[in-house]
Amino acid sequence: MSGFGVGKIDDVIHGRLRLGVMAYLANAEVADFNELKAILEVTQGNLSVQLRKLEDARYVAIEKGYLGRKPRTQVRMTPAGRKAFAAYLEALGKLIGPQG
């Protein structure tokens, strides 16, 4: 039985928190680290680990800087990340099949 497509599901994106990050960033130009932490309801350490995995895959770019004197970390989806996320959604759609 070929064509089922489960092998086309991107394991980097498929993790629950990483999927949440990618879904949020798909609709946002940029997200602040603390904004993601609050929206996804995760600890700082857990979010850091998941962002590192996405960064290692080159799906997100992480920019560290300062806003006044406060450290600030911002996350953006890269063009490669957008392409991978679109492919992930397409593979998931094919796996689920038509509904209705």
C-alpha positions as CSV (number, residue, x, y, z in Angstrom):
1,M,0.0,0.0,0.0
2,S,1.9,3.0,-1.2
3,G,0.9,6.6,-0.9
4,F,-0.3,6.6,2.7
5,G,2.2,9.3,3.4
6,V,2.9,9.0,7.1
7,G,6.7,9.0,6.2
8,K,6.3,12.5,4.8
9,I,5.3,14.0,8.2
10,D,8.2,16.2,9.3
11,D,9.3,14.9,12.8
12,V,10.9,18.3,13.6
13,I,7.6,20.1,13.2
14,H,5.3,17.3,14.5
15,G,6.2,17.7,18.2
16,R,3.3,19.4,20.0
17,L,5.2,22.5,21.1
18,R,7.2,22.9,17.9
19,L,3.9,22.6,15.9
20,G,2.5,25.3,18.1
21,V,5.4,27.6,17.5
22,M,5.3,27.0,13.7
23,A,1.5,27.5,13.6
24,Y,1.8,30.8,15.5
25,L,4.7,32.1,13.4
26,A,2.9,31.2,10.2
27,N,0.5,34.0,11.0
28,A,2.9,36.4,12.7
29,E,5.8,38.2,11.3
30,V,7.8,37.9,14.5
31,A,7.1,36.7,18.0
32,D,8.7,37.6,21.3
33,F,10.0,34.7,23.4
34,N,7.8,35.7,26.3
35,E,4.8,36.0,24.0
36,L,5.3,32.4,22.8
37,K,5.9,31.2,26.3
38,A,2.6,32.6,27.5
39,I,0.6,31.5,24.4
40,L,1.9,28.0,24.5
41,E,1.8,27.8,28.3
42,V,5.3,26.3,28.6
43,T,8.3,26.9,30.8
44,Q,11.2,28.9,29.6
45,G,13.5,25.9,29.6
46,N,11.1,23.7,27.5
47,L,10.5,26.5,25.0
48,S,14.2,27.1,24.7
49,V,14.8,23.4,23.9
50,Q,12.1,23.3,21.3
51,L,13.2,26.5,19.6
52,R,16.7,25.2,19.4
53,K,15.5,22.1,17.5
54,L,13.6,24.4,15.1
55,E,16.6,26.6,14.8
56,D,18.9,23.7,14.1
57,A,16.6,22.6,11.3
58,R,16.8,26.2,10.0
59,Y,13.0,26.6,10.3
60,V,13.3,29.6,12.6
61,A,15.7,32.4,13.2
62,I,16.3,33.6,16.7
63,E,17.4,37.2,17.3
64,K,18.7,38.3,20.6
65,G,18.9,42.0,21.5
66,Y,17.8,44.6,23.9
67,L,14.7,46.8,24.3
68,G,16.1,49.6,26.4
69,R,18.0,47.7,29.0
70,K,15.9,44.6,29.0
71,P,17.1,41.5,27.1
72,R,14.8,40.6,24.3
73,T,14.6,37.4,22.2
74,Q,12.6,37.4,19.0
75,V,11.7,34.4,16.8
76,R,10.9,34.5,13.1
77,M,10.0,31.7,10.7
78,T,12.6,31.4,7.9
79,P,11.7,30.9,4.2
80,A,12.8,27.3,4.6
81,G,10.5,27.0,7.7
82,R,7.6,28.3,5.7
83,K,8.2,25.8,2.9
84,A,8.6,23.0,5.5
85,F,5.4,24.0,7.3
86,A,3.4,24.1,4.1
87,A,4.8,20.6,3.1
88,Y,3.9,19.4,6.6
89,L,0.3,20.6,6.3
90,E,0.0,19.1,2.9
91,A,1.3,15.7,4.1
92,L,-1.0,15.8,7.1
93,G,-4.0,16.7,4.8
94,K,-3.2,13.8,2.6
95,L,-2.8,11.5,5.6
96,I,-6.2,12.5,7.0
97,G,-7.9,12.5,3.7
98,P,-11.1,14.3,2.6
99,Q,-13.5,14.9,5.5
100,G,-17.2,14.9,5.1
